[in-house]
Amino acid sequence: MFTEVLLFAALAAPAVLAYEPVTCSPVNATRSIITSIDSADSFCTFLTGYGVRPVAPNEGCGGVYCQGPVKNNGLPMPKGYILSSNYARNDTTQYVQVTGCIDSSVWAQDPTDEGGQMDSNGWPYSCQGYKKFFSLIEPATNTFCIRCCMASDNSDCNSSISTHGCWNVVPGLYTMPDGSACKPPIGAPSNTTAVPTVISSSGVATAAVTTGHGPVVTSSAGSGSGNGSGSGSGSNTGSGAKPTVAPTSAGSHLGESIQILGSAAALVLTVAANL
């Protein structure tokens, strides 16, 4: 019996993957399920695993990745994935948010994938210090957003309209550091258009939305719910070679762990054969 257990362990060890699998179950969902927002340079949001396509069917397998300090057992954000981050805070209705641009090719995401939403509605996910949150990753437009709310209703954190896109669900600034629009992803169809840089129901940034890095206190009472069409405008098509940097140091550490597990499995097989 002992030999059989050792043999099973040895055979199972090589199946461990460096990144989350393409198909997965909500049961084994995440290493960390707590997001957080402190500033434009310090926040943690959800990503599906490296190369997991598309985002929406794999929302239950998301993990928390942190831009800046790693918190709550999250992982470091893949290097080069976040291209810009715009922080906003509304002290009247008590919500915080980060919106901005990504490079979906860094995480091997599908350039035609419209993305998916991970939220606190129906999942055991949460945002530290807040009652509700939702976050969206949208590879097809190279945009991301996350908002955390104190209100328990849908006034500021309406998780039921994710298909409307970040720019409607979380009105804010979707700009590169130079103020230009988020670039369409590498490999996207040539007719892909960039999303507008500033989105809200009135066509301008809501008063609670501010650019820059670090907390910016505002006194606006606007809810920032937005109701734009989400069709996008502009004409940037994007270009350039795919980044060659390693996606994340966490991936490297996991790869090293797999090598160790493989060696351990071989040793176990040897021991089992001699019993």
Residue pairs with C-beta under 8 A, 6 or more apart in sequence:
2 275
3 272
3 275
6 268
6 269
6 271
6 272
6 275
7 268
7 269
7 272
9 265
9 268
10 265
10 266
10 268
10 269
10 272
11 265
13 261
13 262
13 264
13 265
13 268
14 258
14 261
14 262
14 265
16 257
16 258
16 261
17 258
18 50
18 251
18 254
18 255
18 258
19 49
19 50
19 51
19 52
19 251
19 254
20 48
20 49
20 50
20 52
20 58
20 61
20 63
21 49
21 52
21 61
22 49
22 51
22 52
22 53
22 58
23 58
24 49
24 52
24 58
24 60
24 61
25 60
25 61
26 60
26 61
26 123
28 61
29 60
29 61
29 62
29 123
29 124
30 46
30 61
30 62
30 63
30 64
30 125
31 63
31 64
31 73
31 74
31 75
32 44
32 63
32 64
32 72
32 73
32 74
32 75
33 64
33 123
33 124
33 125
33 126
34 44
34 64
34 71
34 72
34 74
34 125
34 126
34 127
34 128
35 43
35 44
35 45
35 46
35 64
35 125
35 126
35 127
35 128
35 133
35 135
35 146
35 148
36 43
36 44
36 66
36 71
36 72
36 127
36 128
36 129
36 148
37 43
37 44
37 87
37 96
37 97
37 98
37 127
37 146
37 148
38 68
38 215
39 68
39 87
39 213
39 214
39 215
40 85
40 86
40 87
40 98
40 212
40 213
40 214
41 67
41 68
41 85
41 213
41 214
42 66
42 67
42 68
42 69
43 66
43 67
43 68
43 85
43 87
43 98
43 146
44 64
44 65
44 66
44 67
44 70
44 71
44 72
44 74
45 64
45 65
45 67
45 98
45 135
45 137
45 144
45 146
46 62
46 63
46 64
46 65
46 118
46 125
46 135
46 137
46 146
47 62
47 63
47 65
47 78
47 81
47 107
47 137
48 55
48 58
48 59
48 61
48 62
48 63
48 116
48 137
49 58
49 61
49 63
50 78
50 107
50 108
50 247
50 248
50 251
51 107
51 108
51 109
52 58
52 61
53 108
53 109
53 110
53 113
54 110
54 113
54 115
54 116
55 109
55 113
55 115
55 116
55 137
55 139
56 115
56 116
56 117
57 116
58 116
59 116
59 117
59 118
59 123
60 123
62 118
62 125
63 74
63 75
64 72
64 73
64 74
64 75
65 74
65 75
65 76
65 77
65 78
65 248
66 74
66 75
66 76
66 77
67 77
67 82
67 85
70 76
71 128
72 128
75 248
75 250
76 248
76 249
76 250
77 248
78 106
78 107
78 247
78 248
78 251
79 106
79 245
79 246
79 247
79 248
79 249
80 103
80 106
80 243
80 245
81 102
81 103
81 104
81 106
81 107
81 247
82 100
82 101
82 102
82 144
83 100
83 101
83 102
83 103
83 142
83 176
83 177
83 182
84 100
84 101
84 175
84 176
84 177
84 182
85 98
85 99
85 100
85 213
86 98
86 99
86 100
86 172
86 173
86 174
86 175
86 209
86 210
86 211
86 212
87 96
87 97
87 98
87 210
87 212
87 213
87 214
87 215
87 216
88 96
88 97
88 98
88 99
88 172
88 173
88 206
88 208
88 209
88 210
88 216
88 218
88 224
89 95
89 96
89 97
89 208
89 210
89 215
89 216
89 217
89 218
90 96
90 156
90 208
90 218
90 220
90 221
90 222
90 224
91 217
91 218
91 219
92 219
92 220
92 221
93 149
93 150
93 151
93 155
93 156
93 221
93 222
93 223
94 149
94 150
94 151
95 130
95 147
95 148
95 149
95 150
95 151
95 156
95 157
95 208
95 224
96 130
96 147
96 148
97 145
97 146
97 147
97 148
97 170
97 172
97 209
97 224
98 145
98 146
99 143
99 144
99 145
99 166
99 170
99 172
99 173
99 174
99 209
100 143
100 144
100 145
100 173
100 174
100 175
100 182
101 142
101 143
101 144
101 174
101 175
101 176
101 182
101 183
102 137
102 139
102 142
102 143
102 144
102 182
103 142
103 185
103 186
103 243
104 110
104 111
104 113
104 139
104 142
104 185
105 111
105 185
105 186
105 187
105 242
105 243
106 243
106 245
106 247
107 247
108 247
109 137
109 139
109 185
110 139
110 140
111 139
111 140
111 184
111 185
111 186
111 187
111 188
112 139
112 140
112 188
112 189
113 138
113 139
113 140
114 138
114 139
114 140
114 141
114 165
115 136
115 137
115 138
115 139
115 140
115 141
116 136
116 137
116 162
117 134
117 135
117 136
117 159
117 162
117 169
118 125
118 134
118 135
118 136
119 125
119 132
119 133
119 134
119 135
119 157
119 159
119 162
120 126
120 127
120 131
120 132
120 133
120 134
120 159
121 132
121 134
121 159
121 160
125 133
126 133
127 133
127 146
127 148
129 148
130 148
130 149
130 150
131 149
131 150
131 151
131 152
132 148
132 149
132 151
132 152
132 157
132 159
133 146
133 147
133 148
133 149
133 157
134 146
134 147
134 157
134 159
134 162
134 169
135 144
135 145
135 146
135 147
136 143
136 144
136 145
136 146
136 162
136 165
136 166
136 169
136 170
137 144
138 144
138 165
138 166
139 185
140 184
140 185
140 188
140 192
141 165
141 166
141 182
141 184
141 185
141 194
141 195
141 232
142 182
142 183
142 184
142 185
142 238
143 165
143 166
143 167
143 174
143 182
143 195
144 166
145 166
145 169
145 170
145 172
146 170
147 156
147 157
147 169
147 170
148 157
149 155
149 156
149 157
151 157
154 160
155 223
155 225
156 223
156 224
156 225
158 169
158 225
161 168
161 169
162 169
164 230
165 195
165 230
166 174
166 195
167 174
167 195
167 196
167 199
167 226
167 228
167 230
167 232
168 199
168 226
168 227
168 228
168 229
168 230
169 226
170 224
170 226
171 199
171 200
171 201
171 205
171 206
171 209
171 224
171 225
171 226
171 228
172 198
172 199
172 200
172 205
172 206
172 209
172 224
173 197
173 198
173 205
173 209
173 211
174 181
174 182
174 195
174 196
174 197
174 198
174 199
175 181
175 182
175 197
175 198
175 211
176 182
176 183
179 197
180 197
180 236
181 194
181 195
181 196
181 197
181 234
181 236
182 194
182 195
183 194
183 236
183 238
184 192
184 193
184 194
184 236
184 237
184 238
185 192
185 238
186 238
186 239
186 240
186 242
188 237
188 238
190 237
192 237
192 238
193 232
193 233
193 234
193 235
193 236
194 232
194 233
194 234
194 235
194 236
195 232
195 233
195 234
196 232
196 233
196 234
198 204
198 205
199 205
199 226
199 228
200 206
200 209
200 224
200 226
200 228
201 225
201 226
201 227
201 228
206 220
206 222
206 224
207 218
207 220
207 222
208 218
208 220
208 222
208 224
209 224
210 216
210 218
246 252
